[in-house]
Amino acid sequence: MTRKDTNVIGRREELSLLRDLIAPPHKESHVLLLLGDPGLGKTVLLAEAAREAKAAGMRVLATTGRESEQDLAFAGLHQLLRPVLDRVGRLATRQAEALRGAFGLSDDPAPPDALLTGIAVLTLLSELSDEQPLLVTADDTQWLDRASLDALAFAARRLESEQLVLLAGARGNVSPAGFERDLPQLLLRPLTQPDAGLLLDAQPRPPHGRLREQVLTQAVGNPLALIELSRVIATDPDAGRRWTAEPLPLTGQLTALMAAQYATLPPAARSALLLAAAADSPDPTTAIPGLSADALAPAEAAGLIRLDTPGPRFAHPLTRSAVYHAAPFAERAAAHRQVADALRDQPDRHAWHLAAAALEPDEHLAALLVDSAAQAQRRGGATAAARALERAAELSPGEPDKARRLLAAAELALPAGQADWVRELAGKVLTLTSDPDLRIAARLDIGWSLLWSNRNADAFDTLLSVAAEASPRLPAIAWQATWMAATVAHQTGLPEVCAKARAALDLLDSRDGPPPTAEDWPAGRADEYRIWIRACTDPFGERADIVPRLRRTAGGSLSDPGTFGAAAWVLDETELAVRVLREALSRLRARASAVPAAACCRHWNGHASTAGAGTTHSPPPERRATSPPPTRWKPSRARPTSPRPSWRPCAANTTRWHRCWPACAPPWTPPNTAGSPPGSGRRQVSPRWPRATT
């Protein structure tokens, strides 16, 4: 088998083995059984082997077991030999009559003779291989009729020096009848995590971020599950959030594969299995009525579930999903209520199970989920808290509560870097409320999400409008929006964009009255943001004024060392930037939020590929700017030794009005060439990265 044009992901060893079996010269026969769970790729490997065999000049005969034909004697063998039935007449008379009788092609069929039929199959395949190397494939042999299996197994055990390769695929870890002994086996395993990620990324519309992790977790390396679940997400992007506490729904193909045995179980076993699916690995110390070893015994015998000390465990996560979604909603809701009654001493799980059983708004349930969100937030689970608040909003009877809880969910979704989710939540707020404060806060979240998604033009327009509208009444929001708009200006480098961002700063400075004060808006933050905005919009023209102010501010207590350190770096005050960022990292390491801080600093240090290591979110894949950099950007000839940082804002250190520091904009170095005074130079991508920050 050649490596050319092989697009099977994650099966290098298996393909190499098949390649060796098929590659000429064909001096002896080979038989191999491919075993594994449904969806692991047995059919794909057999098809790839057949394709390569045809390309190599081999004849290919194939059969596939069908559940509807497994009681029809010799149905599988007839499918296999149908292309060469004209050769049956060349066999010895008794063999030809036995084969024709098996297929019902004789007016006066001979009495059935399994030995004679097996010999006829062996002889026919041997003669065909003498003329041309032959590949025989039998897929889904667990559904082949027993007569066909016996004939193929008889021939397989007697192949010696024929130019023939026989490949058979069967579901599960047990060889099909007749192939149990003395024949080589290849047991397919789930894909590794890297290969599963590659396969997921190869789909037409792969999921990103939290949805990607959800698909990878539920599929557990099953290729078919990865493909089909990605289609579920592509068709319905809300599915991942709608099915937060329950498994993602499977496609019809996966459901048919995974739930076939479920329908044949006794009613008590089906009910117990549904309880186990709803409970999702229930604690063995929790007594759930109807969920017992006796009730689950038929399901265990069918291989759907395993019973051991930690409690019942499904043989595969996809089996749980198939069982769960095979039941109508009324039965699922009853199961969730039954589990919730047994979990009253576990408020979080109790609330989620009740919410899974609810169809109508219920303020009591919404309040329980709000409490669950607060508990999750105290434990550092911002994403879980955001999901709880989103579900609480869905269950809220009044639109004001819906809008308020959705906005709170959007604020908690910011640290996870889920830009699409933040934009969706904030967009719902805009459709629900006319409250000006809630609307402007939601638009600020939308501006952040657009910036995170590298939709710079849309982000800039949104942020400028927010800054202008918020300036009279909500200066803290106005400063935040202008700060992010300046980040866009720095990333684009366009003079007109920088001018608009600077005009927004001038508008803020022209307002009478003291700087904004709020619980999460410390004194001095406006000055730090002012330095950042000026550094982004005109770093050369005002350098003589900005740098002394930068150094004076550094002597005091910094409210946002991330932004301040980034400004120092943009202004080429490298030593100050490294010191401030190092102090910021040390300070954050002393708190529970050290991980996102480390992520920010690793982004700034150019390690974008590892910035999220250990965090609970997966940032969206890096997107490059679709338009070339402005002509006044002059990339340095020197290359950094570490990867270039991602062009997107970081999501760490998020509070109510303080989302992140923009440490991901490309740094620049003022030119030092003769005749190029400060203020007239070009921005450059600096080859010097502040490695000390990590």
Beta strands, then each sheet from edge to edge (+ up, - down):
strand 1: 30-36
strand 2: 59-64
strand 3: 134-139
strand 4: 164-171
strand 5: 185-187
strand 6: 305-308
strand 7: 311-314
sheet 1: 2+ 3+ 4+ 1+ 5+
sheet 2: 6+ 7-
end
